[in-house]
Amino acid sequence: PVDGDKYLIAMMSQALNEDKWLISPQIRATDLSQLSFYAKSIEVATYGPERIRVLVSGDDGDSFEFDPDDFVMISGGDYIEVPDDWTQYAFYLGDYDGEVIRFAIQYVSHDDYMLMLDAIEVVQAETYTLSLLAQPEEGGQVSGEGAYAQNQSVTVEASPHDGYAFTHWTDDDGNELSTEATYTFPMPGQDLTLTAHFALIDYYLTLNVSPEEGGTVTGEGYYNYGDPVSAVAVPAEDHYFLHWTDRDGNVMSEEETYVFDMPAQNLELTANFEYAVGLPEHGPEHLLVYPNPAKQTLHVDSEHMMEYVRITDLAGRQLLWQQVNSRQVLLDVDNLKPGFYLLQAHTRQGIMHVKIQIIQ
């Protein structure tokens, strides 16, 4: 059944624990070197299958002295059991690319009968195509695809994009192969397609209120990366909304309804309110606001040091908030629609307010 029968080799088993070695001459391996041979057990029904191991040793010396400890087994397991029909075996030697080596076939049968070997040769291995997919495509990137020889060690890697986590690798039939993002395996003797699976990560939005009695908030919960979020602050009676701040105190929005895309992390926001009763109120005679009506900018001069100013519509909804810490401030009102508004200047002495008009 095998061409080249002139190379046929038979090994007889005459002991309980055989230890016979067939060792090759020196060979310089390449990245596609492959050891190939056929093997057959003669009498399986009576004696059972013959056992072999395949090993490799580095050897670039001028002379050879046999030492079994110099050889490394590449056949896997404790041994190979050979069936009673001619079977081809192939072992990738490309891991020794550029090295001078010897290969060995060790006969390790236990009280069996006869092993036959044929067509032993080192050839350039046929290569097979490894294709990689990402599911979903936007979930991440994959690397490692290409052409590989049978039994060549292959390492593939899956790198999730923001908002995604790697879950597992599957083959063409959907069988789960590994849950490790970096997966190493021997290439089979056929083309192969692997799929890296990714899943969206749930991030949690926490909403706080400061002070606690200042109002209520809605929008807290789980979101995926990039989901649209609407965080809504509703002032309690006798309070007004100031702004949204993050965990570090940075002002994120001065709108009661803060709309944004969820980042790829858990997020904590605080709706800041202020008590609107308890400070004396002063009339417009304590503020100089000009021009009024205004188009693009509005000058505000105060008798007292202003901590911040805010502009609301006549229903009390805040449209502008600006920290000041001075007696003068220039406000940009170009984004306000034409109409009447209420300007409030907050100082340690009280709240000063004046009605303003915005025109085209």
Number of C-alpha atoms within 10 A of each C-alpha: 6 11 9 10 11 8 11 15 14 15 16 17 20 13 13 11 13 18 13 16 18 12 15 14 11 18 17 16 21 18 17 21 22 22 18 18 16 19 24 22 25 23 16 17 8 9 15 19 23 30 20 23 19 21 21 20 21 17 20 14 10 6 6 10 7 9 8 12 7 11 18 14 17 14 18 10 8 11 17 17 16 22 18 18 13 18 15 15 13 18 20 25 26 21 14 18 14 12 17 17 21 19 24 20 18 20 23 23 27 18 16 24 20 19 24 18 20 22 18 18 13 19 16 18 23 14 18 17 17 19 16 21 19 20 15 14 12 12 21 22 17 20 14 15 18 12 15 23 26 21 18 22 15 17 14 19 18 27 18 22 15 16 20 21 18 22 15 18 27 17 14 10 8 10 10 13 14 14 14 14 19 15 16 13 12 14 22 17 16 14 14 15 15 22 21 28 23 25 16 17 17 16 18 17 19 16 21 20 18 15 14 12 14 21 21 17 17 14 15 18 12 15 21 19 19 13 12 12 17 16 21 18 28 18 22 16 12 12 17 22 25 23 23 27 18 16 11 8 10 11 15 14 17 19 19 23 18 17 13 14 13 21 17 18 16 15 15 15 21 22 29 23 24 18 16 12 11 9 14 10 15 16 10 15 12 15 20 15 22 14 15 15 16 18 18 14 15 19 15 19 18 20 13 18 17 25 15 16 22 18 24 18 16 12 8 12 17 21 18 20 20 15 12 17 14 14 16 18 19 13 17 13 16 15 11 19 13 14 13 16 22 19 23 22 27 23 21 11 13 15 19 24 21 18 17 18 17 21 14 11
